């Protein structure tokens, strides 16, 4: 099921049900697109019909932000589980390792996807990461050909939002891939180039606060959360 929050659809699935759906989509040879939704994206979508259309076109819109969970509660909705992009990516990698599904890593700076591949292979013995490509290759046709040549089931695209989602939408029809997920800076996190918030912050849904403490320049971006909750309260 999905709940609409300020005009943006958000899936109420758990990690387990998402993995079950992904397995079904691969086995039935369906194409599915996963996008992370947080208050910042929802607020941007209020003034961007193109972004709203992009978000709503996804197969699965995961609630990657504690503000989305709070909004659902205020609206007496069904979204109770936060699903972060990187945690879902790691669970998909575990699923792929256990079920012999093939993965391709595309995006980030030169060298990062290759290092992420090595780290993932250490974490998930037997995982089949069949190719990598950094995000600075200008020839899109070359990237498409490279991905199709190794026939992956799953493609992770790390180009930042909304660039990665626009790239996926633009090229899904040309790619012989079933599962597409935009994963932002996840490759850098996997490599250790970017630190995640401590688990205590993550468990409380306070990653935004940790980022604000460690990256004060994000202050203007973080203002989206109180504006979002205010708008939710006004429309409740």
C-alpha positions in Angstrom: 0.0 0.0 0.0 0.9 3.6 -0.4 0.1 6.8 1.5 0.0 10.2 -0.1 1.9 12.9 1.8 1.5 16.4 0.4 0.8 14.9 -3.0 3.8 12.5 -3.0 3.2 8.8 -2.7 5.1 6.9 -0.1 5.2 3.1 0.3 4.4 1.6 3.7 6.4 -1.6 3.1 8.9 -3.1 5.6 12.4 -4.2 4.6 11.2 -7.8 4.5 8.2 -7.1 2.3 10.4 -5.0 0.0 12.9 -7.8 -0.5 10.0 -10.2 -1.2 8.6 -7.8 -3.8 12.0 -7.4 -5.4 12.5 -11.1 -5.6 9.1 -11.5 -7.3 9.8 -8.6 -9.7 13.1 -10.3 -10.8 11.6 -13.7 -11.1 8.7 -12.3 -13.2 11.1 -10.2 -15.2 9.5 -6.9 -14.2 11.3 -3.5 -14.0 11.1 -1.8 -10.7 12.4 1.6 -9.6 13.1 2.5 -6.0 13.4 6.1 -4.8 14.0 7.4 -1.3 11.6 10.0 -0.1 12.3 12.5 2.7 10.8 15.8 3.9 13.3 17.8 1.8 12.2 16.1 -1.4 8.5 16.4 -0.6 8.9 20.1 0.1 10.9 20.6 -3.2 8.1 18.7 -5.0 5.6 21.3 -3.8 7.1 23.8 -6.3 8.3 21.3 -8.9 5.6 19.3 -10.8 8.5 17.6 -12.6 10.0 16.3 -9.3 6.6 15.3 -8.0 5.9 13.3 -11.2 9.3 11.7 -11.0 8.8 10.6 -7.4 5.3 9.3 -8.0 6.5 7.4 -11.1 8.6 5.1 -8.9 7.5 1.5 -8.1 8.6 1.9 -4.5 9.0 5.2 -2.7 10.8 4.3 0.6 10.3 6.6 3.6 13.9 7.7 4.2 13.4 10.3 6.8 11.9 10.4 10.3 9.8 13.4 9.3 7.9 11.1 6.9 7.1 8.7 9.7 5.9 11.6 11.9 3.8 13.0 9.1 2.1 9.6 8.6 1.3 9.4 12.3 -0.2 12.8 12.2 -2.3 11.8 9.2 -3.3 8.5 10.9 -1.5 6.7 8.1 0.1 3.3 7.7 3.8 4.2 7.4 5.5 3.0 10.6 8.9 1.8 9.4 11.8 4.1 8.3 13.6 2.6 5.3 16.9 4.1 4.6 18.5 4.0 1.1 21.8 2.5 2.2 20.3 0.0 4.6 17.9 -1.2 1.8 20.9 -1.4 -0.6 22.8 -3.6 1.9 19.8 -5.9 2.4 19.4 -6.2 -1.4 23.1 -7.2 -1.6 22.5 -9.9 1.1 19.5 -11.1 -0.9 21.5 -11.1 -4.1 24.3 -13.0 -2.4 21.9 -15.7 -1.1 20.0 -16.0 -4.4 22.8 -15.6 -7.0 21.5 -12.3 -8.4 23.8 -10.1 -10.3 24.6 -6.5 -9.4 26.1 -3.5 -11.2 27.4 -0.4 -9.4 27.2 2.9 -11.4 28.2 6.4 -10.2 30.4 8.3 -7.7 33.9 9.6 -8.5 36.5 7.4 -10.3 37.7 4.6 -8.2 34.9 4.7 -5.6 32.5 2.2 -7.3 35.5 -0.3 -7.6 36.4 0.1 -4.0 32.7 -0.3 -2.9 32.6 -3.5 -5.0 35.6 -4.8 -3.0 34.1 -3.9 0.3 30.7 -5.5 -0.6 32.4 -8.7 -1.7 34.1 -8.8 1.7 30.8 -8.2 3.5 28.7 -10.6 1.4 30.9 -13.6 0.4 29.7 -14.9 -3.0 27.9 -11.8 -4.0 28.1 -11.3 -7.8 29.0 -7.7 -8.6 29.5 -8.1 -12.3 30.6 -4.5 -13.2 31.3 -1.0 -12.1 31.4 2.4 -13.8 32.1 5.8 -12.3 29.6 8.6 -12.8 31.9 10.9 -14.9 31.6 9.0 -18.2 30.0 11.5 -20.6 29.0 8.9 -23.2 25.7 7.6 -22.0 25.4 5.1 -24.8 28.7 3.6 -23.7 27.5 3.2 -20.1 24.2 1.6 -21.3 26.2 -0.9 -23.4 28.6 -1.7 -20.6 25.7 -2.5 -18.2 23.8 -4.6 -20.7 26.9 -6.6 -21.7 27.1 -8.1 -18.2 23.4 -8.7 -17.8 22.8 -7.6 -14.1 19.5 -8.1 -12.3 20.1 -5.1 -10.0 21.5 -1.6 -10.7 22.6 0.8 -8.0 23.0 4.4 -9.3 25.0 6.8 -7.1 24.7 10.2 -8.7 22.9 12.3 -6.1 19.2 13.2 -6.2 17.4 14.0 -8.5 20.1 13.3 -11.1 20.2 9.6 -10.4 16.4 9.3 -10.6 16.3 11.3 -13.8 19.0 9.1 -15.3 17.1 5.9 -14.3 13.8 7.2 -15.7 15.5 8.2 -18.9 17.3 4.9 -19.5 15.1 2.1 -17.9 13.7 1.2 -21.3 17.2 0.7 -22.7 18.6 -1.4 -19.9 18.2 -5.2 -19.4 17.9 -4.7 -15.7 15.0 -5.5 -13.3 15.7 -3.5 -10.1 16.9 0.1 -10.2 17.8 2.0 -7.0 19.2 5.5 -6.7 21.6 5.3 -3.7 23.1 8.8 -3.4 26.4 8.8 -1.5 26.1 5.2 -0.4 29.2 4.0 -2.3 31.3 6.6 -0.4 29.7 5.4 2.9 30.5 1.8 2.1 34.1 2.8 1.3 34.5 4.8 4.5 34.9 8.1 2.7 31.8 9.4 4.3 30.8 8.6 7.9 27.2 7.7 8.8 25.7 9.0 12.0 26.4 6.7 15.0 23.9 3.9 15.5 22.4 5.7 18.5 21.4 8.7 16.3 20.1 6.4 13.6 17.9 4.4 16.0 16.3 7.5 17.2 15.8 8.9 13.7 18.2 11.8 14.4 20.6 11.4 11.5 19.6 14.9 10.4 20.7 16.3 13.7 24.1 14.5 13.5 24.6 15.9 10.0 23.7 19.4 11.2 26.2 19.1 14.0 29.0 17.8 11.8 28.1 19.9 8.7 26.7 23.3 9.9 26.6 24.5 6.3 23.5 22.2 5.9 21.4 24.5 8.1 19.4 25.9 5.3 18.6 22.5 3.9 17.6 21.2 7.3 15.0 24.0 7.6 12.9 21.9 5.3 12.0 19.6 8.2 10.2 22.1 10.4 8.5 23.7 7.3 7.4 20.3 6.3 5.9 19.4 9.7 4.2 22.8 9.8 2.6 22.2 6.4 1.5 18.8 7.5 -0.1 20.2 10.7 -1.9 22.9 8.6 -3.4 20.3 6.3 -4.3 17.7 9.1 
